[in-house]
Amino acid sequence: MPPSDVIPVLGYPDVPEAVAWLSGAFGFVERWRVGNHRAQLWVGDGAIAVTEGARAGGNTSVMVRVEDVDSHHERARAHGARVEDEPADYPYGERQYTAVDHAGHRWTFSQTIADVAPEDWGGTSGRLDR
């Protein structure tokens, strides 16, 4: 298993097509695959599982941290991602954009641009330790 504490599992109608699309558009890297029904992809220091299943989407969304939102956005658009929200800066210190992949899953890509305390943007701080 990868070192991630959380591994999203997303259903796609065609796993090989999903792996190719996610790799091309978002730069994910295939970690392993079992036949044509399941795969795991590296996403930076984390991972996602891609499984054979009905078209998803709906309220499902995955957030991924990237180093450069603007270049990532350009790559995704060039590979046919439907961009829902263009790159924008937010008061909580992140620059983000949201795209929808070929199977309807929503992905938000986020780059930290400032270290901002939650109280400075209307939030509250919780425990920093586990």
ZADREN-996103 format. One record per atom (N, C-alpha, C, CB): residue number from 1; residue in three letters; atom name; x, z, y. Coordinates in Angstrom, 2 decimals. Glycine has a CB too. Layout:
! residues N
SITE   pos   code   site         u         w         v
SITE   NUM    ALA     CA         X         Z         Y
...
END
This chain:
! residues 130
SITE   pos   code   site         u         w         v
SITE     1    MET      N      0.85      0.00     -1.19
SITE     1    MET     CA      0.00      0.00      0.00
SITE     1    MET      C      0.88      0.00      1.24
SITE     1    MET     CB     -0.96      1.22      0.00
SITE     2    PRO      N      0.40     -0.62      2.30
SITE     2    PRO     CA      1.16     -0.60      3.55
SITE     2    PRO      C      1.11      0.79      4.17
SITE     2    PRO     CB      0.61     -1.66      4.55
SITE     3    PRO      N      1.97      1.06      5.16
SITE     3    PRO     CA      2.02      2.39      5.75
SITE     3    PRO      C      0.84      2.73      6.65
SITE     3    PRO     CB      3.28      2.54      6.52
SITE     4    SER      N     -0.09      1.83      6.83
SITE     4    SER     CA     -1.24      2.06      7.71
SITE     4    SER      C     -2.14      3.15      7.18
SITE     4    SER     CB     -2.04      0.77      7.88
SITE     5    ASP      N     -2.69      3.97      8.08
SITE     5    ASP     CA     -3.67      4.96      7.68
SITE     5    ASP      C     -5.05      4.35      7.50
SITE     5    ASP     CB     -3.73      6.08      8.71
SITE     6    VAL      N     -5.32      3.28      8.24
SITE     6    VAL     CA     -6.62      2.61      8.17
SITE     6    VAL      C     -6.38      1.13      7.89
SITE     6    VAL     CB     -7.43      2.82      9.50
SITE     7    ILE      N     -7.07      0.58      6.90
SITE     7    ILE     CA     -6.94     -0.84      6.56
SITE     7    ILE      C     -8.34     -1.44      6.56
SITE     7    ILE     CB     -6.23     -1.05      5.17
SITE     8    PRO      N     -8.71     -2.18      7.61
SITE     8    PRO     CA    -10.02     -2.83      7.61
SITE     8    PRO      C    -10.14     -3.84      6.47
SITE     8    PRO     CB    -10.27     -3.53      8.97
SITE     9    VAL      N    -11.31     -3.93      5.89
SITE     9    VAL     CA    -11.61     -4.90      4.84
SITE     9    VAL      C    -12.71     -5.80      5.38
SITE     9    VAL     CB    -12.05     -4.19      3.48
SITE    10    LEU      N    -12.41     -7.10      5.49
SITE    10    LEU     CA    -13.35     -8.06      6.07
SITE    10    LEU      C    -13.72     -9.12      5.04
SITE    10    LEU     CB    -12.75     -8.72      7.32
SITE    11    GLY      N    -15.01     -9.43      4.95
SITE    11    GLY     CA    -15.49    -10.44      4.02
SITE    11    GLY      C    -15.50    -11.82      4.66
SITE    11    GLY     CB    -16.88    -10.08      3.51
SITE    12    TYR      N    -15.07    -12.81      3.90
SITE    12    TYR     CA    -15.06    -14.21      4.33
SITE    12    TYR      C    -15.61    -15.07      3.19
SITE    12    TYR     CB    -13.62    -14.68      4.74
SITE    13    PRO      N    -16.25    -16.18      3.52
SITE    13    PRO     CA    -16.77    -17.04      2.46
SITE    13    PRO      C    -15.67    -17.72      1.64
SITE    13    PRO     CB    -17.67    -18.08      3.05
SITE    14    ASP      N    -14.48    -17.91      2.24
SITE    14    ASP     CA    -13.38    -18.60      1.56
SITE    14    ASP      C    -12.09    -17.89      1.92
SITE    14    ASP     CB    -13.32    -20.13      1.96
SITE    15    VAL      N    -11.53    -17.11      0.98
SITE    15    VAL     CA    -10.34    -16.31      1.26
SITE    15    VAL      C     -9.12    -17.15      1.62
SITE    15    VAL     CB    -10.02    -15.45      0.07
SITE    16    PRO      N     -8.76    -18.21      0.86
SITE    16    PRO     CA     -7.59    -19.00      1.24
SITE    16    PRO      C     -7.73    -19.61      2.65
SITE    16    PRO     CB     -7.36    -20.11      0.22
SITE    17    GLU      N     -8.93    -20.08      2.98
SITE    17    GLU     CA     -9.16    -20.63      4.31
SITE    17    GLU      C     -8.99    -19.54      5.37
SITE    17    GLU     CB    -10.56    -21.26      4.40
SITE    18    ALA      N     -9.51    -18.35      5.09
SITE    18    ALA     CA     -9.39    -17.24      6.04
SITE    18    ALA      C     -7.93    -16.86      6.25
SITE    18    ALA     CB    -10.18    -16.02      5.56
SITE    19    VAL      N     -7.16    -16.77      5.17
SITE    19    VAL     CA     -5.73    -16.43      5.28
SITE    19    VAL      C     -5.01    -17.47      6.13
SITE    19    VAL     CB     -5.08    -16.33      3.87
SITE    20    ALA      N     -5.26    -18.73      5.88
SITE    20    ALA     CA     -4.61    -19.80      6.66
SITE    20    ALA      C     -5.01    -19.72      8.12
SITE    20    ALA     CB     -4.97    -21.18      6.09
SITE    21    TRP      N     -6.30    -19.53      8.37
SITE    21    TRP     CA     -6.78    -19.49      9.76
SITE    21    TRP      C     -6.23    -18.29     10.50
SITE    21    TRP     CB     -8.32    -19.46      9.79
SITE    22    LEU      N     -6.31    -17.10      9.91
SITE    22    LEU     CA     -5.82    -15.88     10.56
SITE    22    LEU      C     -4.32    -15.94     10.79
SITE    22    LEU     CB     -6.18    -14.65      9.71
SITE    23    SER      N     -3.60    -16.54      9.86
SITE    23    SER     CA     -2.15    -16.69     10.02
SITE    23    SER      C     -1.82    -17.66     11.15
SITE    23    SER     CB     -1.51    -17.18      8.72
SITE    24    GLY      N     -2.52    -18.79     11.18
SITE    24    GLY     CA     -2.26    -19.78     12.22
SITE    24    GLY      C     -2.70    -19.34     13.60
SITE    24    GLY     CB     -2.95    -21.06     11.88
SITE    25    ALA      N     -3.92    -18.83     13.72
SITE    25    ALA     CA     -4.48    -18.48     15.03
SITE    25    ALA      C     -3.94    -17.17     15.58
SITE    25    ALA     CB     -5.97    -18.41     14.94
SITE    26    PHE      N     -3.82    -16.16     14.74
SITE    26    PHE     CA     -3.47    -14.83     15.23
SITE    26    PHE      C     -2.07    -14.38     14.82
SITE    26    PHE     CB     -4.48    -13.83     14.72
SITE    27    GLY      N     -1.37    -15.17     14.01
SITE    27    GLY     CA      0.00    -14.83     13.64
SITE    27    GLY      C      0.12    -13.77     12.56
SITE    27    GLY     CB      0.72    -14.37     14.83
SITE    28    PHE      N     -0.95    -13.51     11.80
SITE    28    PHE     CA     -0.88    -12.54     10.72
SITE    28    PHE      C     -0.03    -13.14      9.59
SITE    28    PHE     CB     -2.32    -12.17     10.20
SITE    29    VAL      N      0.53    -12.27      8.74
SITE    29    VAL     CA      1.42    -12.72      7.68
SITE    29    VAL      C      0.88    -12.24      6.34
SITE    29    VAL     CB      2.88    -12.20      7.91
SITE    30    GLU      N      0.74    -13.17      5.40
SITE    30    GLU     CA      0.22    -12.81      4.08
SITE    30    GLU      C      1.17    -11.85      3.38
SITE    30    GLU     CB     -0.01    -14.07      3.22
SITE    31    ARG      N      0.63    -10.74      2.92
SITE    31    ARG     CA      1.41     -9.73      2.18
SITE    31    ARG      C      1.29     -9.98      0.69
SITE    31    ARG     CB      0.94     -8.30      2.52
SITE    32    TRP      N      0.07    -10.21      0.21
SITE    32    TRP     CA     -0.18    -10.58     -1.18
SITE    32    TRP      C     -1.57    -11.18     -1.31
SITE    32    TRP     CB     -0.03     -9.37     -2.11
SITE    33    ARG      N     -1.80    -11.83     -2.46
SITE    33    ARG     CA     -3.11    -12.43     -2.74
SITE    33    ARG      C     -3.40    -12.31     -4.23
SITE    33    ARG     CB     -3.15    -13.92     -2.28
SITE    34    VAL      N     -4.67    -12.12     -4.56
SITE    34    VAL     CA     -5.12    -12.10     -5.95
SITE    34    VAL      C     -6.09    -13.26     -6.10
SITE    34    VAL     CB     -5.79    -10.72     -6.34
SITE    35    GLY      N     -5.68    -14.28     -6.84
SITE    35    GLY     CA     -6.53    -15.45     -7.02
SITE    35    GLY      C     -7.00    -15.98     -5.68
SITE    35    GLY     CB     -7.73    -15.12     -7.91
SITE    36    ASN      N     -8.26    -16.37     -5.64
SITE    36    ASN     CA     -8.87    -16.84     -4.39
SITE    36    ASN      C     -9.91    -15.88     -3.86
SITE    36    ASN     CB     -9.49    -18.21     -4.60
SITE    37    HIS      N     -9.86    -14.59     -4.34
SITE    37    HIS     CA    -10.93    -13.67     -3.95
SITE    37    HIS      C    -10.47    -12.47     -3.12
SITE    37    HIS     CB    -11.62    -13.18     -5.17
SITE    38    ARG      N     -9.17    -12.25     -2.97
SITE    38    ARG     CA     -8.71    -11.10     -2.18
SITE    38    ARG      C     -7.28    -11.31     -1.73
SITE    38    ARG     CB     -8.82     -9.79     -2.99
SITE    39    ALA      N     -6.99    -10.87     -0.49
SITE    39    ALA     CA     -5.63    -10.95      0.04
SITE    39    ALA      C     -5.43     -9.80      1.01
SITE    39    ALA     CB     -5.36    -12.32      0.73
SITE    40    GLN      N     -4.16     -9.49      1.26
SITE    40    GLN     CA     -3.84     -8.50      2.28
SITE    40    GLN      C     -2.85     -9.14      3.23
SITE    40    GLN     CB     -3.27     -7.18      1.64
SITE    41    LEU      N     -3.07     -8.92      4.52
SITE    41    LEU     CA     -2.24     -9.53      5.55
SITE    41    LEU      C     -1.59     -8.46      6.41
SITE    41    LEU     CB     -3.06    -10.49      6.42
SITE    42    TRP      N     -0.33     -8.69      6.76
SITE    42    TRP     CA      0.34     -7.83      7.73
SITE    42    TRP      C     -0.19     -8.17      9.12
SITE    42    TRP     CB      1.89     -8.01      7.67
SITE    43    VAL      N     -0.43     -7.13      9.90
SITE    43    VAL     CA     -0.83     -7.26     11.30
SITE    43    VAL      C      0.06     -6.28     12.06
SITE    43    VAL     CB     -2.39     -6.97     11.52
SITE    44    GLY      N      1.22     -6.73     12.53
SITE    44    GLY     CA      2.17     -5.80     13.14
SITE    44    GLY      C      2.57     -4.75     12.13
SITE    44    GLY     CB      1.58     -5.15     14.40
SITE    45    ASP      N      2.42     -3.46     12.49
SITE    45    ASP     CA      2.74     -2.36     11.58
SITE    45    ASP      C      1.59     -2.02     10.65
SITE    45    ASP     CB      3.14     -1.13     12.37
SITE    46    GLY      N      0.45     -2.70     10.81
SITE    46    GLY     CA     -0.73     -2.41     10.01
SITE    46    GLY      C     -1.05     -3.55      9.06
SITE    46    GLY     CB     -1.91     -2.13     10.90
SITE    47    ALA      N     -2.24     -3.48      8.50
SITE    47    ALA     CA     -2.67     -4.51      7.56
SITE    47    ALA      C     -4.18     -4.60      7.55
SITE    47    ALA     CB     -2.14     -4.21      6.15
SITE    48    ILE      N     -4.68     -5.75      7.10
SITE    48    ILE     CA     -6.11     -5.94      6.83
SITE    48    ILE      C     -6.24     -6.52      5.43
SITE    48    ILE     CB     -6.79     -6.86      7.90
SITE    49    ALA      N     -7.38     -6.26      4.81
SITE    49    ALA     CA     -7.69     -6.89      3.54
SITE    49    ALA      C     -8.76     -7.94      3.81
SITE    49    ALA     CB     -8.18     -5.84      2.48
SITE    50    VAL      N     -8.60     -9.08      3.17
SITE    50    VAL     CA     -9.55    -10.19      3.27
SITE    50    VAL      C    -10.16    -10.35      1.88
SITE    50    VAL     CB     -8.86    -11.53      3.78
SITE    51    THR      N    -11.49    -10.25      1.80
SITE    51    THR     CA    -12.15    -10.35      0.51
SITE    51    THR      C    -13.20    -11.44      0.52
SITE    51    THR     CB    -12.78     -9.01      0.12
SITE    52    GLU      N    -13.51    -11.92     -0.68
SITE    52    GLU     CA    -14.57    -12.91     -0.81
SITE    52    GLU      C    -15.90    -12.21     -0.57
SITE    52    GLU     CB    -14.53    -13.59     -2.23
SITE    53    GLY      N    -16.69    -12.77      0.31
SITE    53    GLY     CA    -17.97    -12.14      0.60
SITE    53    GLY      C    -18.75    -12.97      1.59
SITE    53    GLY     CB    -17.77    -10.73      1.14
SITE    54    ALA      N    -19.94    -12.51      1.85
SITE    54    ALA     CA    -20.82    -13.22      2.78
SITE    54    ALA      C    -20.23    -13.22      4.17
SITE    54    ALA     CB    -22.21    -12.58      2.80
SITE    55    ARG      N    -20.67    -14.17      4.94
SITE    55    ARG     CA    -20.25    -14.25      6.34
SITE    55    ARG      C    -20.64    -12.94      7.03
SITE    55    ARG     CB    -20.90    -15.48      7.05
SITE    56    ALA      N    -19.68    -12.35      7.72
SITE    56    ALA     CA    -19.92    -11.05      8.35
SITE    56    ALA      C    -20.16    -11.24      9.84
SITE    56    ALA     CB    -18.73    -10.10      8.12
SITE    57    GLY      N    -19.41    -10.53     10.65
SITE    57    GLY     CA    -19.59    -10.59     12.10
SITE    57    GLY      C    -20.47     -9.46     12.56
SITE    57    GLY     CB    -20.19    -11.94     12.52
SITE    58    GLY      N    -21.57     -9.78     13.20
SITE    58    GLY     CA    -22.47     -8.75     13.69
SITE    58    GLY      C    -21.77     -7.81     14.65
SITE    58    GLY     CB    -23.04     -7.97     12.54
SITE    59    ASN      N    -21.87     -6.52     14.39
SITE    59    ASN     CA    -21.25     -5.53     15.25
SITE    59    ASN      C    -19.82     -5.19     14.84
SITE    59    ASN     CB    -22.07     -4.28     15.26
SITE    60    THR      N    -19.32     -5.81     13.79
SITE    60    THR     CA    -17.97     -5.53     13.32
SITE    60    THR      C    -16.95     -6.06     14.30
SITE    60    THR     CB    -17.75     -6.15     11.93
SITE    61    SER      N    -15.96     -5.22     14.60
SITE    61    SER     CA    -14.87     -5.63     15.48
SITE    61    SER      C    -13.61     -4.91     15.05
SITE    61    SER     CB    -15.21     -5.34     16.98
SITE    62    VAL      N    -12.48     -5.59     15.15
SITE    62    VAL     CA    -11.19     -5.01     14.82
SITE    62    VAL      C    -10.31     -5.12     16.06
SITE    62    VAL     CB    -10.53     -5.71     13.59
SITE    63    MET      N     -9.61     -4.02     16.40
SITE    63    MET     CA     -8.69     -4.04     17.53
SITE    63    MET      C     -7.27     -4.06     17.00
SITE    63    MET     CB     -8.92     -2.82     18.48
SITE    64    VAL      N     -6.44     -4.94     17.57
SITE    64    VAL     CA     -5.06     -5.10     17.14
SITE    64    VAL      C     -4.16     -5.02     18.37
SITE    64    VAL     CB     -4.85     -6.45     16.39
SITE    65    ARG      N     -3.12     -4.21     18.29
SITE    65    ARG     CA     -2.16     -4.12     19.38
SITE    65    ARG      C     -1.15     -5.25     19.27
SITE    65    ARG     CB     -1.44     -2.74     19.38
SITE    66    VAL      N     -0.86     -5.90     20.39
SITE    66    VAL     CA      0.14     -6.96     20.44
SITE    66    VAL      C      1.07     -6.72     21.62
SITE    66    VAL     CB     -0.55     -8.36     20.55
SITE    67    GLU      N      2.24     -7.37     21.60
SITE    67    GLU     CA      3.20     -7.18     22.68
SITE    67    GLU      C      2.85     -7.99     23.92
SITE    67    GLU     CB      4.58     -7.56     22.22
SITE    68    ASP      N      2.27     -9.17     23.75
SITE    68    ASP     CA      2.00    -10.06     24.88
SITE    68    ASP      C      0.62    -10.70     24.70
SITE    68    ASP     CB      3.10    -11.15     25.02
SITE    69    VAL      N     -0.38    -10.12     25.35
SITE    69    VAL     CA     -1.76    -10.59     25.20
SITE    69    VAL      C     -1.90    -12.04     25.65
SITE    69    VAL     CB     -2.71     -9.71     26.01
SITE    70    ASP      N     -1.25    -12.41     26.73
SITE    70    ASP     CA     -1.44    -13.77     27.25
SITE    70    ASP      C     -0.92    -14.84     26.31
SITE    70    ASP     CB     -0.75    -13.90     28.59
SITE    71    SER      N      0.28    -14.66     25.75
SITE    71    SER     CA      0.78    -15.67     24.81
SITE    71    SER      C     -0.04    -15.65     23.52
SITE    71    SER     CB      2.27    -15.43     24.51
SITE    72    HIS      N     -0.48    -14.46     23.09
SITE    72    HIS     CA     -1.32    -14.37     21.89
SITE    72    HIS      C     -2.64    -15.11     22.12
SITE    72    HIS     CB     -1.59    -12.89     21.51
SITE    73    HIS      N     -3.23    -14.93     23.29
SITE    73    HIS     CA     -4.47    -15.61     23.67
SITE    73    HIS      C     -4.29    -17.13     23.62
SITE    73    HIS     CB     -4.91    -15.18     25.08
SITE    74    GLU      N     -3.18    -17.62     24.17
SITE    74    GLU     CA     -2.91    -19.07     24.17
SITE    74    GLU      C     -2.81    -19.60     22.74
SITE    74    GLU     CB     -1.61    -19.38     24.93
SITE    75    ARG      N     -2.11    -18.87     21.88
SITE    75    ARG     CA     -1.98    -19.28     20.48
SITE    75    ARG      C     -3.34    -19.34     19.79
SITE    75    ARG     CB     -1.05    -18.33     19.72
SITE    76    ALA      N     -4.14    -18.28     19.97
SITE    76    ALA     CA     -5.45    -18.21     19.33
SITE    76    ALA      C     -6.34    -19.36     19.79
SITE    76    ALA     CB     -6.13    -16.87     19.62
SITE    77    ARG      N     -6.38    -19.61     21.08
SITE    77    ARG     CA     -7.19    -20.70     21.62
SITE    77    ARG      C     -6.73    -22.05     21.08
SITE    77    ARG     CB     -7.14    -20.69     23.17
SITE    78    ALA      N     -5.42    -22.25     21.00
SITE    78    ALA     CA     -4.87    -23.51     20.48
SITE    78    ALA      C     -5.26    -23.74     19.02
SITE    78    ALA     CB     -3.35    -23.52     20.61
SITE    79    HIS      N     -5.51    -22.66     18.28
SITE    79    HIS     CA     -5.89    -22.77     16.87
SITE    79    HIS      C     -7.40    -22.71     16.67
SITE    79    HIS     CB     -5.23    -21.68     16.07
SITE    80    GLY      N     -8.16    -22.80     17.75
SITE    80    GLY     CA     -9.61    -22.91     17.63
SITE    80    GLY      C    -10.39    -21.62     17.69
SITE    80    GLY     CB     -9.91    -23.56     16.41
SITE    81    ALA      N     -9.75    -20.50     18.04
SITE    81    ALA     CA    -10.50    -19.26     18.17
SITE    81    ALA      C    -11.47    -19.39     19.35
SITE    81    ALA     CB     -9.55    -18.04     18.37
SITE    82    ARG      N    -12.68    -18.89     19.17
SITE    82    ARG     CA    -13.66    -18.88     20.26
SITE    82    ARG      C    -13.44    -17.60     21.05
SITE    82    ARG     CB    -15.15    -18.98     19.72
SITE    83    VAL      N    -12.95    -17.74     22.27
SITE    83    VAL     CA    -12.66    -16.58     23.10
SITE    83    VAL      C    -13.93    -16.12     23.78
SITE    83    VAL     CB    -11.55    -16.90     24.15
SITE    84    GLU      N    -14.32    -14.87     23.51
SITE    84    GLU     CA    -15.51    -14.28     24.13
SITE    84    GLU      C    -15.18    -13.65     25.48
SITE    84    GLU     CB    -16.13    -13.23     23.21
SITE    85    ASP      N    -14.06    -12.96     25.54
SITE    85    ASP     CA    -13.63    -12.29     26.77
SITE    85    ASP      C    -12.19    -12.69     27.05
SITE    85    ASP     CB    -13.77    -10.74     26.66
SITE    86    GLU      N    -11.97    -13.31     28.19
SITE    86    GLU     CA    -10.63    -13.73     28.59
SITE    86    GLU      C     -9.75    -12.51     28.83
SITE    86    GLU     CB    -10.70    -14.62     29.86
SITE    87    PRO      N     -8.41    -12.68     28.80
SITE    87    PRO     CA     -7.53    -11.55     29.07
SITE    87    PRO      C     -7.84    -10.90     30.42
SITE    87    PRO     CB     -6.06    -12.00     29.04
SITE    88    ALA      N     -7.91     -9.57     30.40
SITE    88    ALA     CA     -8.21     -8.81     31.62
SITE    88    ALA      C     -7.55     -7.44     31.53
SITE    88    ALA     CB     -9.75     -8.67     31.83
SITE    89    ASP      N     -7.23     -6.88     32.70
SITE    89    ASP     CA     -6.65     -5.54     32.78
SITE    89    ASP      C     -7.78     -4.53     32.91
SITE    89    ASP     CB     -5.67     -5.44     33.98
SITE    90    TYR      N     -7.62     -3.39     32.24
SITE    90    TYR     CA     -8.63     -2.34     32.25
SITE    90    TYR      C     -8.04     -1.04     32.79
SITE    90    TYR     CB     -9.21     -2.12     30.84
SITE    91    PRO      N     -8.89     -0.19     33.41
SITE    91    PRO     CA     -8.39      1.03     34.05
SITE    91    PRO      C     -7.76      2.03     33.08
SITE    91    PRO     CB     -9.50      1.69     34.78
SITE    92    TYR      N     -7.99      1.88     31.79
SITE    92    TYR     CA     -7.39      2.79     30.82
SITE    92    TYR      C     -5.99      2.34     30.39
SITE    92    TYR     CB     -8.28      2.90     29.60
SITE    93    GLY      N     -5.42      1.35     31.10
SITE    93    GLY     CA     -4.03      0.97     30.87
SITE    93    GLY      C     -3.80     -0.11     29.84
SITE    93    GLY     CB     -3.28      2.15     30.48
SITE    94    GLU      N     -4.83     -0.86     29.50
SITE    94    GLU     CA     -4.69     -1.93     28.51
SITE    94    GLU      C     -5.06     -3.28     29.11
SITE    94    GLU     CB     -5.57     -1.65     27.29
SITE    95    ARG      N     -4.40     -4.33     28.65
SITE    95    ARG     CA     -4.78     -5.72     28.94
SITE    95    ARG      C     -5.30     -6.26     27.61
SITE    95    ARG     CB     -3.55     -6.59     29.51
SITE    96    GLN      N     -6.53     -6.79     27.62
SITE    96    GLN     CA     -7.18     -7.17     26.37
SITE    96    GLN      C     -7.93     -8.49     26.49
SITE    96    GLN     CB     -8.14     -6.08     25.92
SITE    97    TYR      N     -8.12     -9.12     25.33
SITE    97    TYR     CA     -9.07    -10.24     25.22
SITE    97    TYR      C     -9.75    -10.12     23.87
SITE    97    TYR     CB     -8.35    -11.63     25.37
SITE    98    THR      N    -10.91    -10.73     23.75
SITE    98    THR     CA    -11.67    -10.70     22.51
SITE    98    THR      C    -11.96    -12.13     22.06
SITE    98    THR     CB    -12.98     -9.91     22.68
SITE    99    ALA      N    -11.72    -12.38     20.77
SITE    99    ALA     CA    -11.96    -13.70     20.18
SITE    99    ALA      C    -12.77    -13.52     18.91
SITE    99    ALA     CB    -10.62    -14.43     19.88
SITE   100    VAL      N    -13.45    -14.59     18.54
SITE   100    VAL     CA    -14.24    -14.62     17.30
SITE   100    VAL      C    -13.57    -15.61     16.36
SITE   100    VAL     CB    -15.75    -15.00     17.57
SITE   101    ASP      N    -13.34    -15.18     15.12
SITE   101    ASP     CA    -12.70    -16.08     14.17
SITE   101    ASP      C    -13.72    -17.04     13.56
SITE   101    ASP     CB    -11.99    -15.29     13.08
SITE   102    HIS      N    -13.24    -17.89     12.68
SITE   102    HIS     CA    -14.07    -18.95     12.11
SITE   102    HIS      C    -15.22    -18.43     11.25
SITE   102    HIS     CB    -13.22    -19.86     11.28
SITE   103    ALA      N    -15.18    -17.14     10.85
SITE   103    ALA     CA    -16.24    -16.57     10.01
SITE   103    ALA      C    -17.13    -15.60     10.78
SITE   103    ALA     CB    -15.64    -15.87      8.81
SITE   104    GLY      N    -16.92    -15.49     12.09
SITE   104    GLY     CA    -17.79    -14.66     12.91
SITE   104    GLY      C    -17.31    -13.25     13.19
SITE   104    GLY     CB    -19.09    -14.58     12.28
SITE   105    HIS      N    -16.12    -12.87     12.72
SITE   105    HIS     CA    -15.58    -11.54     12.99
SITE   105    HIS      C    -15.02    -11.51     14.42
SITE   105    HIS     CB    -14.48    -11.16     11.96
SITE   106    ARG      N    -15.28    -10.39     15.12
SITE   106    ARG     CA    -14.77    -10.20     16.48
SITE   106    ARG      C    -13.44     -9.45     16.41
SITE   106    ARG     CB    -15.81     -9.42     17.37
SITE   107    TRP      N    -12.45     -9.96     17.16
SITE   107    TRP     CA    -11.13     -9.36     17.23
SITE   107    TRP      C    -10.79     -9.10     18.69
SITE   107    TRP     CB    -10.06    -10.29     16.56
SITE   108    THR      N    -10.39     -7.86     19.00
SITE   108    THR     CA     -9.91     -7.55     20.33
SITE   108    THR      C     -8.42     -7.30     20.23
SITE   108    THR     CB    -10.65     -6.32     20.94
SITE   109    PHE      N     -7.64     -8.02     21.02
SITE   109    PHE     CA     -6.19     -7.88     21.05
SITE   109    PHE      C     -5.81     -7.16     22.33
SITE   109    PHE     CB     -5.48     -9.27     20.95
SITE   110    SER      N     -4.96     -6.13     22.20
SITE   110    SER     CA     -4.70     -5.21     23.30
SITE   110    SER      C     -3.21     -5.01     23.51
SITE   110    SER     CB     -5.38     -3.87     23.03
SITE   111    GLN      N     -2.80     -5.05     24.77
SITE   111    GLN     CA     -1.42     -4.81     25.17
SITE   111    GLN      C     -1.42     -3.64     26.15
SITE   111    GLN     CB     -0.76     -6.09     25.80
SITE   112    THR      N     -0.61     -2.62     25.90
SITE   112    THR     CA     -0.52     -1.49     26.83
SITE   112    THR      C      0.28     -1.92     28.06
SITE   112    THR     CB      0.14     -0.26     26.15
SITE   113    ILE      N     -0.32     -1.71     29.23
SITE   113    ILE     CA      0.36     -2.08     30.48
SITE   113    ILE      C      0.62     -0.86     31.37
SITE   113    ILE     CB     -0.49     -3.10     31.25
SITE   114    ALA      N      0.02      0.29     31.05
SITE   114    ALA     CA      0.25      1.51     31.81
SITE   114    ALA      C     -0.14      2.72     30.97
SITE   114    ALA     CB     -0.54      1.49     33.15
SITE   115    ASP      N      0.57      3.82     31.18
SITE   115    ASP     CA      0.23      5.07     30.50
SITE   115    ASP      C     -0.69      5.85     31.43
SITE   115    ASP     CB      1.52      5.90     30.14
SITE   116    VAL      N     -1.98      5.83     31.12
SITE   116    VAL     CA     -2.99      6.42     32.00
SITE   116    VAL      C     -3.72      7.54     31.26
SITE   116    VAL     CB     -4.01      5.33     32.49
SITE   117    ALA      N     -3.78      8.70     31.88
SITE   117    ALA     CA     -4.50      9.83     31.27
SITE   117    ALA      C     -5.99      9.52     31.22
SITE   117    ALA     CB     -4.24     11.15     32.07
SITE   118    PRO      N     -6.68      9.89     30.14
SITE   118    PRO     CA     -8.11      9.62     30.05
SITE   118    PRO      C     -8.91     10.15     31.24
SITE   118    PRO     CB     -8.66     10.22     28.78
SITE   119    GLU      N     -8.50     11.27     31.78
SITE   119    GLU     CA     -9.21     11.85     32.93
SITE   119    GLU      C     -9.15     10.93     34.15
SITE   119    GLU     CB     -8.62     13.23     33.28
SITE   120    ASP      N     -8.13     10.05     34.22
SITE   120    ASP     CA     -7.99      9.13     35.36
SITE   120    ASP      C     -8.95      7.96     35.31
SITE   120    ASP     CB     -6.58      8.61     35.43
SITE   121    TRP      N     -9.57      7.72     34.15
SITE   121    TRP     CA    -10.53      6.61     34.05
SITE   121    TRP      C    -11.90      7.07     33.56
SITE   121    TRP     CB     -9.99      5.54     33.12
SITE   122    GLY      N    -12.14      8.37     33.61
SITE   122    GLY     CA    -13.47      8.88     33.26
SITE   122    GLY      C    -13.60      9.43     31.87
SITE   122    GLY     CB    -14.46      7.82     33.43
SITE   123    GLY      N    -12.49      9.52     31.13
SITE   123    GLY     CA    -12.53     10.05     29.79
SITE   123    GLY      C    -12.07     11.50     29.76
SITE   123    GLY     CB    -11.68      9.21     28.86
SITE   124    THR      N    -11.93     12.04     28.56
SITE   124    THR     CA    -11.39     13.38     28.38
SITE   124    THR      C    -10.33     13.34     27.28
SITE   124    THR     CB    -12.53     14.39     28.03
SITE   125    SER      N     -9.31     14.16     27.43
SITE   125    SER     CA     -8.24     14.22     26.43
SITE   125    SER      C     -8.65     15.09     25.26
SITE   125    SER     CB     -6.94     14.74     27.06
SITE   126    GLY      N     -8.27     14.66     24.09
SITE   126    GLY     CA     -8.48     15.45     22.89
SITE   126    GLY      C     -7.15     16.00     22.42
SITE   126    GLY     CB     -9.15     14.60     21.78
SITE   127    ARG      N     -7.11     16.44     21.18
SITE   127    ARG     CA     -5.85     16.96     20.60
SITE   127    ARG      C     -4.87     15.82     20.42
SITE   127    ARG     CB     -6.12     17.66     19.23
SITE   128    LEU      N     -3.62     16.07     20.73
SITE   128    LEU     CA     -2.58     15.06     20.55
SITE   128    LEU      C     -1.92     15.19     19.18
SITE   128    LEU     CB     -1.53     15.17     21.65
SITE   129    ASP      N     -2.09     16.35     18.52
SITE   129    ASP     CA     -1.54     16.54     17.19
SITE   129    ASP      C     -2.66     16.46     16.16
SITE   129    ASP     CB     -0.79     17.90     17.08
SITE   130    ARG      N     -2.31     16.43     14.92
SITE   130    ARG     CA     -3.32     16.37     13.87
SITE   130    ARG      C     -3.50     17.75     13.38
SITE   130    ARG     CB     -2.93     15.42     12.72
END
